[in-house]
Amino acid sequence: MSCQTLSDTLLRGISNLYDKTDDYNVKIQVGEDSKMEIFKAHSVILRARSNYFRTAFSSNWAKKEGDFYIFKKPNICKIYKLIFLMFTYVYTGTIVLDTINVENNSIGLLLAADEMNLYELIEHLQQHIIELSNANNSWIAQNGVNLFNSISYRKGVFPKLEELYDEALLLIIQLDNLEMEEIVIWENLIKWGIAKNSILNSDMTIWNIDEYEILKETISPFIQHIRFFQMSPQEYYYKICPLSKLLPKELELSYYIVPDCKMATKALPPRKSQIYDSLILTVNHFNLISYWIDNGHEVLPNPLKYGQYEYNLLLRGSRDGFEPQNFHLKCNNKGATLVIIKLKNSCRMIGGYNPIKWSGSKLFLNSDKSFIFLFSNNLYTSKVILSRVENNASAISDSNSVYQGFGNGDLYIFRKSCKLVSYTTKILDTEYFDFDDYEVFQVIKK
């Protein structure tokens, strides 16, 4: 009989010992109360396979009740179904990783393996997560933050994953739907770059040029994905300009002085937060509109801090249709509404607020609270026009045809035209426009 055959026979024997739980003297309680599971094991096997258990038994960490050692592990209750796999590995040296159960809990299993000092399993799990990430980008997008939080406090424990960390962080910063203020992304990128280089002092005011170069080299792959032009001029001046040594020379500061200037640098579009299911507006836009509804002036000092209303998506043209009958089917008798129109091949949006309701009455509705407007992706650096109703009697054109909209032609949604009649200011230089899409929201006071 060969050595390999003897080894296989030994492993099968130990595996049978676990499967049949013969002569066990260890009970491991995973989870708590009704969700608690008990796993049975043998102290001699655990000591032989893990430094963690060797220390635990020698120093009496485990509580002993009669002939049994009792381990309580309530902190790993969420992955108790995977404990069986881990103990199979302890007894046999094998584990099946290509299962949905492992894929969905691989980070938790990795942390449990680390806690129990199962070093070979840690190596296998690191490689498994790397392969999983390479094969499925959506996995890292969904689990990246959890992965970062898990390994950042265990520096040097998971070296293979620390390399993956950089790649995953880049993927996350590239996301168009990353729900963070751009300046916060920048500030945390700087903190990450400093933490990644232990030789860098946390106080940047005492840095020399060499230290700036180290940080610049670390964060350079990420710089092109920061939406600098979505920051306010104040944020850029106080938070970005002092660190200009880190930026590429082609990044143009002139944009904040002359917003309409033609740039050689490509300005990335704003991230879509998907707030209120909108594909057009960001949270800043909604907060500004909320401010206007409460009779605020043209520009809101801090649109991030204002949100007095909620918005329920009633209609999206690209989803529900672009005809007046589609509008009335979805939006009639819904109370106050907001109409948003994204102009064709443009970063600009126009729209209006109807504080009453749509019903297709074929009448003009009287209101002193309605308004129409124009703004663009970046509220900070682009032209914003707020036009409030002046002729209250014709504030809303509640037509059931192409003449539906705001005023006596100030903004006709389906005729795609605007002129100055019933409101204070013309919102477009031209009378006619075309649009890519439009959305209508029910406006609800919080």
Secondary structure, 3 states (H helix, E strand, C coil): CCHHHHHHHHHHHHHHHHHHCCCCCEEEEECCHHHCEEEEECHHHHHHHCHHHHHHHHCCCCEEECCEEEEEEHHHHHHHHHHHHHHHHHHHCCCCCCCHHHHHHHHHHHHHHHHCCCHHHHHHHHHHHHHHHHHCHHHHHHHHHHHHHHHHCCCCCCHHHHHHHHHHHHHHHHCCCCCCCHHHHHHHHHHHHHHHCCCCCCCHHHCCHHHHHHHHHHHHHHHCCCCHHHCCHHHHHHHHHHHHHHCCCCCCHHHHCCCCCCCCCCCCCCCCCCHHHCCCCCHHHHHHHHHHHCCCCCCCCCHHHCCCEEEEEEEEHHHHCCCHHHHHHHHECCCCEEEEEEECCCCEEEEEEECCCECCCCEEECCCCCEEEEEECCCCCCCCEEEEECCHHHCEEECCCCCCEECCCCEECCCCECCCCCECCCCCCCCECCEEEEEEEEEEEC
